[in-house]
Amino acid sequence: MRATYLHGEGDIRLTDTPQPEIEHPTDAIVRVTAACVCGSDLWGYRGARGGEARRIGHEFVGVVEEVGAEVRTLRAGDFVIAPFVVSDGTCGPCRDGVQTSCVNGGAWGSTSRAGERLDGAQAQWVRAPFADGTLVATPVTPADSLVPALLSLSDVMGTGHHAAVSAGVSPGDTAVVVGDGAVGLCAVLAATRLGAERVIAMSRHADRQRLATRFGATDIVATRGDEGVAEVAELLGGRGADAVLECVGTKESMRQALDSVRPGGRVGYVGVPAGGPELPIGQMFSNNIAVAGGVAPVRHYLDALLADVLDGKLDPGPVFDSEYPLERVADAYRDMSDRKVIKPLLKP
Amino acid sequence: MRATYLHGEGDIRLTDTPQPEIEHPTDAIVRVTAACVCGSDLWGYRGARGGEARRIGHEFVGVVEEVGAEVRTLRAGDFVIAPFVVSDGTCGPCRDGVQTSCVNGGAWGSTSRAGERLDGAQAQWVRAPFADGTLVATPVTPADSLVPALLSLSDVMGTGHHAAVSAGVSPGDTAVVVGDGAVGLCAVLAATRLGAERVIAMSRHADRQRLATRFGATDIVATRGDEGVAEVAELLGGRGADAVLECVGTKESMRQALDSVRPGGRVGYVGVPAGGPELPIGQMFSNNIAVAGGVAPVRHYLDALLADVLDGKLDPGPVFDSEYPLERVADAYRDMSDRKVIKPLLKP
């Protein structure tokens, strides 16, 4: 079978690799029916360190082909959604709903905290450890038209939702979303779903502005920095927003978020911190700005979001604006890196 | 009348000063019946910059002597509690319950955001601007025995409560309180009041440990740093706490807090940041640790806490372990600075 390997900077290749097999009785083997490329995959792609080629990809849906003897909740033939992190479902953090901190877990395409190699998911087949704790099966095999929406629950929609939950978005709130990538766009949808009355999307790209509006944004702000802060305040009658959803991860985007929130407001952030390890506590203290969020425990949100997708109440599917056969995975990376596409879906 | 002035490092004096008068129709004149010294007063006391002597003190209760023509909720003779910050009660932040960010407000003994001089409260009389927005009257004149508890609502109890609310303390939670000053001790009481099942007080002083236990602490940890973190984890079965209440404000105490919380847990902080303006966002992100808090909007909490004090359900009064006539204010500062007393009450 074939799997995607990152060999070095800008060097993504589909390579023949052995079919995965059950290694532990809690494993399942999944045939991947759709995967995708994440903004965070591009970090490795753009600035890969040397060393061994590694399997990559952490978002997928597929069909269970085989389960280990101890798997209880899944059987062969089930359609499953895989959160981007493997989790055992039984440890303290898993029980607390923070499966991203699972003591045995880790992201697909890395090594788990328990020291286990985790397959990258931009591939035809994947071995899923802790299948009961990790995978979520749909009640019936979904129509093909639902696949993009279901795939988004693997990461981007759950992550956008985590930004909204962490920012405490409540009915009637005003919300600002910083970042117009796939996660930011899903955050717009999440804030709308949680009842925000005003959702201001900060975006400078016409295609993303259109999708933000389709996802519920009531206003678009195309400026940044102090100018962007002023424009948000003008839209909100001279005030900051109740909630700001930070979906980028740079120092500049966090500053944008902190400067856009009202006293006593909340910043929910999901952008992997890339702009430095620090937050300005003085500004937070004086203005009682709460900062919450982190790596999204997508598994925790999956049941509720899945129910809404299956009920037709939630459709993040359009966040995938392009589709590539897995053979063209290198093109998908290049086009996403060049910002020609928002988020490419891969069909093995 | 006499008022306390800070003249320079270690130089606190009671000085004759003109009786305050109504300056605006929204003012009230209050005869102070009890005031106290705050940990933050000691910063000025210990490291006063040169320049003009200034009135000091921001916590008091007293009796309204006179009100301006536009004051609606108070009348002469009312017993009132003054939050440590003046607030107009009508601006956006005040309506949002963040009176500490009032656009016209400021702390007693400073200059307001509107540019108005605000009297220091370690004095016989005080002019209270925005009396309706700032002061809270008790339904009847309270017994003398209740005065310490009511005075604590002016700052320390409301601030400890803000730490607990910001840390999201809920029934059944495990909580750690970092800091055994008056605020930390009140935070123990607040966490207990909000239903925490375990409240671990970090304290190295026998007198404070006793008061923490009296206020509801189920456990005392006398160690700090990694050793303290390990001891907390041992008490909690190998896990971090659901909620950590940071009541000091140094870099070390914030690190203690962040290292003591479980993945997905919450740090509520009220210690004025003195140890640097930064927070480690990488650690927060990986573990989904929320950080909330800031300068406590005591006014927002006053009605609920006052009701509990008057009902006999809440008694933070013992946090005052000493009492000085206002004439001995210099002794009160010295003894608190030398940690001979936890928190001195001043009787004008």
Interface residues (C-beta under 8 A of the other chain):
Chain A: G92 P93 D96 G97 V98 T100 S101 S166 G238 R239 M254 R262 P263 G264 R266 Y269 V272 P273 G276 P277 E278 L279 P280 I281 G282 Q283 M284 F285 S286 N287 N288 I289 A290 V291 A292 G293 G294 V295 P297
Chain B: G92 P93 D96 G97 V98 T100 S101 S166 G238 R239 M254 R262 P263 G264 R266 Y269 V272 P273 G276 P277 E278 L279 P280 I281 G282 M284 F285 S286 N287 N288 I289 A290 V291 A292 G293 G294 V295 P297
